Amino acid sequence: QVQLVESGGGLVQAGGSLRLSCAASGLSFSTAAAGWFRQAPGKEREFVAHIRGGVNSITNYADAVKGRFTISKDYAKNTVYLQMNSLEPEDTAVYYCAGATVYSGTTLQRTSTYNYWGQGTQVTVSS
């Protein structure tokens, strides 16, 4: 059984930082791709960042977070991270970690590509 467990959300002031973690069991991030998505109240879930499986671990980011967020993974801990800097009130949302076992580079921005999802962690940025 695959489980993805997010942690690290919370309340932070604008300009601050948070690091989200996504620990996986039953799924190896050595081969699976991992993505972070977010969903604000009344809005659709949107892509934030992804990192592919394999040694190259190619990353990609939504335009809204480029230069501020960094996705990475720790193979030994089978955990994916999302380092979020220079946070803005517009970043307030529930953040979800997801895992994909079958994908291509062009499909990893779609929620439908991902087989597995975490329960989400709330990030609130105050102005």
KEKEZA-747813 format. One record per residue (C-alpha): x, y, z; residue in one letter; residue number from 1. Coordinates in steps of 0.25 Angstrom, whole numbers. Each point is the difference from the previous one (the first is absolute). Layout:
# KEKEZA-747813
X, Y, Z, resn, resi
X, Y, Z, A, NUM;
...
# end
This chain:
# KEKEZA-747813
X, Y, Z, resn, resi
0, 0, 0, Q, 1;
5, 14, -4, V, 2;
0, 11, 10, Q, 3;
5, 14, -2, L, 4;
1, 8, 13, V, 5;
2, 15, -1, E, 6;
5, 9, 11, S, 7;
5, 14, 2, G, 8;
-11, 9, -3, G, 9;
-4, 11, 10, G, 10;
-2, 15, 1, L, 11;
11, 10, -5, V, 12;
1, 15, -2, Q, 13;
2, 5, -15, A, 14;
14, -1, -3, G, 15;
3, -12, 9, G, 16;
3, -15, -4, S, 17;
-5, -14, 3, L, 18;
5, -13, -4, R, 19;
-10, -11, -4, L, 20;
3, -15, 1, S, 21;
-6, -12, -6, C, 22;
4, -13, 5, A, 23;
-4, -12, -9, A, 24;
-2, -15, 4, S, 25;
-4, -10, -10, G, 26;
6, 9, -11, L, 27;
14, 3, -4, S, 28;
3, 14, -4, F, 29;
13, -6, -6, S, 30;
-9, -4, -12, T, 31;
-13, 7, 2, A, 32;
-2, 15, -3, A, 33;
-5, 9, 11, A, 34;
-8, 12, -1, G, 35;
-5, 11, 9, W, 36;
-14, 6, -3, F, 37;
-8, 10, 8, R, 38;
-15, 4, 1, Q, 39;
-5, 13, 5, A, 40;
-14, 2, 5, P, 41;
-10, 1, -12, G, 42;
11, -4, -10, K, 43;
5, -12, -7, E, 44;
12, -8, 4, R, 45;
12, 6, -7, E, 46;
14, -5, -4, F, 47;
11, 6, 8, V, 48;
13, -9, -2, A, 49;
4, -14, -4, H, 50;
13, -8, 0, I, 51;
2, -12, -9, R, 52;
5, -14, 5, G, 53;
14, -5, -4, G, 54;
13, 6, 2, V, 55;
-2, 13, -8, N, 56;
-12, 4, 9, S, 57;
-4, 11, -10, I, 58;
-9, 10, 6, T, 59;
-10, 10, -5, N, 60;
-8, 11, 7, Y, 61;
-13, 8, -2, A, 62;
4, 14, -5, D, 63;
-7, 6, 13, A, 64;
11, -7, 9, V, 65;
12, 0, -9, K, 66;
12, 6, 7, G, 67;
-7, -1, 14, R, 68;
-3, -15, 2, F, 69;
10, -12, -2, T, 70;
-4, -15, -1, I, 71;
10, -10, 4, S, 72;
0, -14, 5, K, 73;
8, -9, 10, D, 74;
2, -14, -5, Y, 75;
4, -6, 13, A, 76;
-12, 6, 7, K, 77;
-9, -2, -12, N, 78;
-5, 14, 2, T, 79;
-3, 11, -9, V, 80;
1, 15, 5, Y, 81;
-6, 13, -4, L, 82;
8, 12, 5, Q, 83;
-8, 12, -1, M, 84;
7, 14, 1, N, 85;
-6, 14, -1, S, 86;
-14, -5, 3, L, 87;
-11, 9, -5, E, 88;
-15, 0, 5, P, 89;
-3, -5, -14, E, 90;
7, -13, 4, D, 91;
-10, -3, 11, T, 92;
-6, -14, -3, A, 93;
-1, -14, 3, V, 94;
13, -7, -5, Y, 95;
-1, -14, -6, Y, 96;
11, -10, -3, C, 97;
-2, -10, -11, A, 98;
7, -12, -6, G, 99;
0, -4, -14, A, 100;
5, -14, -5, T, 101;
-3, 2, -15, V, 102;
3, 14, -6, Y, 103;
7, 8, -10, S, 104;
6, 14, 2, G, 105;
-11, 7, -7, T, 106;
-11, -7, 9, T, 107;
5, 3, 14, L, 108;
-7, 13, 1, Q, 109;
-13, -7, -1, R, 110;
-7, -6, 13, T, 111;
-5, -12, -8, S, 112;
14, -5, -2, T, 113;
2, -3, 14, Y, 114;
-4, -13, 6, N, 115;
1, 3, 15, Y, 116;
-3, 13, 8, W, 117;
3, 4, 15, G, 118;
-10, 6, 9, Q, 119;
5, 14, -2, G, 120;
6, 10, 10, T, 121;
-5, 15, 2, Q, 122;
9, 11, -3, V, 123;
-5, 14, 4, T, 124;
8, 13, -3, V, 125;
-5, 12, 7, S, 126;
3, 14, -6, S, 127;
# end
